Amino acid sequence: MPAAQSPQLIHALTRRTFLGGSAAALTAYAAGPAPAHALDPIAGSGHWLGERFWGNRLQDWLVAGGRMECVAEAGMRVGRTIAVLTHEIQSPTFELTVRTGTLELGAGLCGFVIGTGIPGEDHRRRALLGSASGIGGGLIAAVDDQGRAVFRDHSTEGNQFLWPALAATTSGSAQPRTLSEDLTLRLTSRAVAADTVSLTLAVLDTASGAIRHQAVLPDLAWSRVRGGIALMSSARDGSPARYWFTGFGSSDVTVLPERALGPVMGTLFTSVSQILRMTVQLMPVDPRELSSVSLEVLRGGTWKRLATSAIGPGYTALFYQSRFPTTSATGYRIVAGGETLYSGTIPAAPRGGLRIASISCIKASHRQLDSPSSWAPRLPGGVSLDLYSRRNVYFPHDELVDSIAAQQPDLLVAHGDQLYETSPTAKDTRQAPELDFLYKYLMWHWAMRPLTRRVPTIVLTDDHDVYQGNLFGEGGVATSDPYLGGYVKSAAWVNLVQRVSSWHNPNRFDPTPIAQGITVGYAAFTYGGTSFAIVEDRKFKTGPRLPGAADPHLLGARQEAFLAKWAGMHAGQPKVLLTGTTWACVQTNVDGLPRQDPDSNGWPPKGRARAVRLAGEARALIVSGDQHLGHLIRHGMSGFADGPLQFTPPAGSTSFQRWFQPAAALPNDTGTPHTGDFTDAFGNRFRVLAVVNPRVTLKQLWEHYTPPGQDLGDRGLKREGFGMIVMNHDAGSVRMECWPWDAAATGAQQYAGWPVTVPYSAL
């Protein structure tokens, strides 16, 4: 197979396998003979590199002929990496080996990156190693396009793509790279003093074992070497160079098999009204290698197979089981080929009350890992955002997940923005960015699976999930201008996003698709003695620049009719309405005046008024996400506070900040700052009962950032977290709690103004 053809073939592959599950393109790509000397072929398949490895990005790597091949498209071939998940350098004496070769000639290099990450931090964070250098980025030990062994620094901030060379002693006769080569890289480390090592990188001909070229760093700080391990294929100066790897080996390196990943990334499930819906999310495997998985449950001490599902679009397997008992907890496992790939527990339906965790807006990192970005702090009291440390890379959100787990939720609700299309890597601008979406979405799954493998989970999709900065869905029409209303990306791809993230949600009230065949997700269900409605307040919303829109809508006629019916459903149960964002614009500008932001659901005011009235008639508590600004408001209808309550917890981790800091004191405050009666820029009235602003004002941010914006990465200057909604049926009351993201680790209490408890009769 000519190497130059592979990017085109791989584009066909991703379209067919990801959207349709076909193996045809994979067959075309990998039908050629395996390379000679395939002593230790890679155990992965497709774009999944095997349980030991994580590719950055998924679309940039493919297993073919027992090799991991860089298939990044032209212009995206600088610093493509594969993290070795299961291996870590903890001793100054070690050896690493890997076989490598060239797929396309050009200026570039390939080899190891060692010493990645920050000591003591989660290994999943350093797995995201990107092309930009920065603190925690490690040291490159590679062979360049001329066949020379080289060492380069990948830990410098500032000029992040310079990768300065480290002076080394060299020997041997380097030979320029060829397409037919098969090389072995051997990196050896030896302790020469208490805190010093020597590194030797040898480039060998694999067939003969002869050393072609060798470089030695005789005196290097041990701290530069310890940590994670990655492989790198990199072009430079715009060249087409790309490389392959196989046969990774090591000695005297710590092996941690419990860090292996895949082929199942996780599960999402709901079990309501004796109906189990479960989505099994797989890594992007070759469907010829793994075409289906089975769901088994533990009953009476025996595993019983419920069903087998083919792996379909989005690398998902879907399970639907009616008459599923919910009176006791049920263990489950996902199996294939006689092996258990994943397991968890479906809990019994709760009685007497319900503990609901609410999260939204989960960004992987503040600074991108494949683009230049600023490192130094600008605000007083700020800290440097070291590129590969927890200061910058929020993934894998350990503190947030641990803090939620400590609250022992019965139900988890993710209100949207499970990912940001620009984080941790640049946005893929194609109409159907299948693998780029999956790369970013899998990080959310990877982080949340300690919860989602055992807690029923509702997932809503929002604007960033479908790669739009703002979404005014206008009933599903296509658009090139989001502010006119509609979807920018391919409708088939939008449906794919909704399939992988939300298929497992309870049965739809009316599943009839909208324009372009885009699927809907609004639903009603009862769980834990509580009546729920899910509405999609982006999908039908009118764009603010739509000409001739005499009656712009928020929920649309279908969802308005649905809410009117829901008000009479599940008699005697308290009601909770789950939606995307706040039905008001709880924001002020730099002068403390009302800010007009149509991304909020203060726009459109007439449609918003109808939605608020319907929620009020149902006596529902509205719970939402998206705004990045934690707040609790009482909506106004004829007055300021005669409508339903809406609770919007703060973002889990994000950059874009919002503020509610009115210039003057508000009437009817609750005793905490910035509370009271307020009229937003669209004329909507409401009472703010509690609010969580960043620790710095918008004015302070603008004084130190040029041009002025609303992005802030330093978590010490933000306020992020999650919400808990505790339904107490015995007391007939609901308690709303607002927690910092790191509460479990720091012992922090709830944000000022919370908790707030109200009787069901006051909803």
Secondary structure, DSSP 8 states (H G I E B T S, - for coil): --GGGHHHHHHHHIIIIIHH---HHHHHHH-S---TT-SS--S-BTTB--TTEEEESGGGEEEETTEEEE---TT--TTEEEEEEEEEE-SSSEEEEEEEEEEE-SSEEEEEEEEES-TTS-HHHHTT--SS--TT--EEEEEETTS-EEEEE---SSSTT---B---EEEE------TT--EEEEEEEEEEETTEEEEEEEEEETTT--EEEEEEEEEEEGGGTSEEEEEEEEE-TT---EEEEEEEEEES-EE-GGG---SEEEEEEEEETTEEEEEEEE-S--TTT--EEEEEEEETTEEEEEEEEE-BTTTEEEEEEES---SS-EEEEEEETTEEEEEEEE-----SEEEEEEE--B-SBSS-SSS----S--STT-----TTSTTTB-TT-HHHHHHHHHT--SEEEE-S-SS-TTSSS----SSS-HHHHHHHHHHHHHHHHHHHTTS-EEE---TGGGT-SS---GGG-B-S-GGGSSBSS-HHHHHHHHHHHHTTSS--S-----GGG-----EEEEETTEEEEE--TTTT---TT-TT-SS--SSHHHHHHHHHHHTTSSTTS-EEEE-SS-SS---B-TTSSB---TTSTTSSHHHHHHHHHHHHHTTEEEE---SSSEEEEEE-SSSSSSS-EEEE---SB-SB------SS--TT--SSTT-EEEE-TTS-EEEEEEEE--SS-HHHHHHHSSS--SB---TTSS--EEEEEEEETTTTEEEEEEEETTHHHH-----TT--EEEEGGG-
